[in-house]
Amino acid sequence: MSDRPSQLVRLGVLLSGRGSNLQAIIDAIEAGTLSAEIAVVLSNKQDAGGLDRARKHGAPAVWLDPKPFAGRPDSREAYDRAVLDVLRKYEVDLVLLAGYMKIVTAALVTAYENRMMNIHPSLLPPFPGLDVQKKAIEHGCKIAGCTVHFVTEGVDEGPIIVQAAVPILEGDTADVLAARILVEEHRVYPRAIQLYAEGRLRVEGRRVMVAEAGPPASGFHNPA
């Protein structure tokens, strides 16, 4: 895991949609609270709004069409190898999944072991996958939230870096709850990246240790 001093980390952001978490990361960089730069933004969707956000802020924006890879027995791996070529071209240090609607394969996970993060809108390990706010409400949960974790080959199974809790209120719909969780996503993702940039993260088995941690910040289950 990272044991280097704080430095400007080159980020490769993979997304499929509007890129609201990308915008939160860009805002943190521009505010001087995140020691990083956007090296490249890549999407599997040509019309992803996140590509426009990247261009607006002067970051390289790449659409990598998955269609040429379809029909191959190794289509997913071949696509990820092409993604990896782009990330290496732009000398990416840390890969961020930000609403990326593809399951990554070993081709990417191995190359960026403990250097690839994902933001998921539940307090993992419960409710991996999709429709998580609806599932939390249906299960009668009292709290929901979001999780930043390192990516492994298992879906939403990687070591947890940081989490933030959000109460589930009477009358909440999945959309209302998702909007409230999104506010916390925009707060914790840049924070997790900054911890990486400061060289404060160390993976021990399934646990992510935060070096030189102070008192827990409000909403964080992992000391930071």
N, C-alpha and C positions, 0 to 999 in steps of 0.2 A: 504494500500500500504506500501511499505518498508519505515521505518523510522529509521532503525538501522544504526550504523556507518559502515564505510568501512570495509570489511572483505573478505576473500577468499570464493567466491560463488561457490557452486558445480553445474556444468552445466550438464544437460541431453540434448543431441542433437539428434533430430529426422530428418532423411534424407532418400532420396530414390535414390540418384544419386552419382555424383563424389565427392561431398563434398568440393567444392571450398570455400564456406563460412566457413565451419568447419576449413579449413586450415588457413584462415585469422584469425579466433579466436585463434587457436593454436599458430600462429605466434605472435599475440599480447600478449598472456600469456607468451610465451618464451622471448619476448622482454621486459617484465616487465611493460607493459602499461595497462594490464588488470588484475585486482585482482580477478582471478577466477581459477578454475581447471576443467578439463573435468572429470566428474564422470562416465559417460557412453555415448556411441554413439549407437543408436538403429536404425535399418532400417527394412522396410517391404520388401526389395529386397535383396536376398542373395548375388547377385553380385555387390552390390552398392560399388563404388569406395571409398566412404567415410568410409566404414568399414576398408578398408586397410589403409587409412590415420590414423584412430584411433589406429590401432594395431602398426603402425610404430612409433607412439609417445607414446606408452605404455598405452593407454587408453582402458578400456573394450569396446569391440565391440560385439553387440548382434544383431543377425538376428531373428526377430520374424515373423514366417511364417503365413500369413493370411489365408492360405488354410484350416486349421482345423476349422476355424470359419465360412467359407462360407456355405450358405444354412440355417443358423440359422435366425430366424426372428429378432433377436437382434445382428446380426453379427458384425456390426460396433461398437456398444457399448461394446460387449463382447471382441472384439479385443482391444479396448481402455482400458478396465479394466485390460487386461493382460499387456498392455504397462505401465499402472499405477503401477502395481505390480513391474515391473522392475525398474521404477523410484524410487519407495519407497525403494526397496532393496538397491539401490546405494545412498540413502539419497540425492536426487536431490533437490536443492533449486529453480533453475530457469530452465525452459524448453525452448529450442530454436528449432523452426522449421526452417530447412535450406534445402530447396528443398525437403520438405516432401510432396509427392504426394498423400496424403490422407486427407480428411476433418475430423477434429477431432470432437468428440461428447462431450456432456455435461459431460460424465464420466471423461474426462480429463480436460475440461475447468473449471468445478466447483472445482475440486481438486486443480488446479493451477491458480485460479482466480487472475489476475494481476501479475502472476508469469510465464507467458508463452508468448514468443515473436515470431513474424514472420517477415521475410524480404520479401518484395514484390516489383517486378521491375516496379512499376509505382508510380506516385504521387497521392496516394489515396486521396479522394474517387473515382475519375474517374478510369476506367479500372481495376476493380477487376478480379479475375479469370485468365484465360490462354490467350496466344497470345497477350499480352498487348502492346508489341512494334509495332506489325503489326497494331493494332487498333489505336495507337497514330499517326502513320504515315498516315494512311488512313483518320483520322479525321483532318489532317492538323495542328496538334499541333506543336508549336514552341519549347517547352521544354518537356522533359520526366524526368525520375528519378527513385528513389527508396524510399521506406517507411519502417521503422521499427515500428511495432505496437503491442500492446497487443492483444492476441487472445481471441475472443468471439465465440459464436456459429454461428454467421453470417460470411460468407466467406469474408475475407479481410475487415471486418467492425469495427474492434476494435480500441480503442483510439490510436491516433498517437503519437509516442514517438519522432521520429526525421525523417527528410527527407533530401534528397540531390537532386539537380536539375542537369540535363544533357541536353545540347542543341540538338535539332534535326537538322541535317545539310542536305543541298540539296544532293540528291543522296543516303542518308542513306537507307540501307535495314534493315529489322527487326533484322537480325543476327549482323550486324555492330553496330546498336544502342544497342542491348542487351549486346555486349561485352564492350561498353563504360559505360553502366550502372553498369555492374558487378564490374568494378573498384571502383565505389562509394559504392556499396554494401559492399565490403571488408573493406571499411573505416568506414562506419557508423554503421555496426552491432556491432563490438567490442566497439565502442563509446557508443552505447545505453546500452550495458551490463555493462560497467564501471559506467555509471550514476546510474544504479540499484545497483551495488556493493557499491557505495558511499552513498546509501540511499537518493538520490536526487530526486527520482521520486515520484509523488503523483497524483493519478487519481481523478479528480473531474468531474463526469458525463462523457462526451465524451472527455474531455480535460486531457492531461497529463502535469502537472506542473513540472518544473525543479527548484529545490531550489537553491538559491545562484548562480544564473546564471550570467555569465559575458557577454561580447560582443559576438554576434553570430559568430560562426566559419564559415568560407567560405563554402558555399554549404548547410548549415543547415538552414532550415526554423524554427526549434525549437531552442530557445536559449540554448546554452550549454557551 
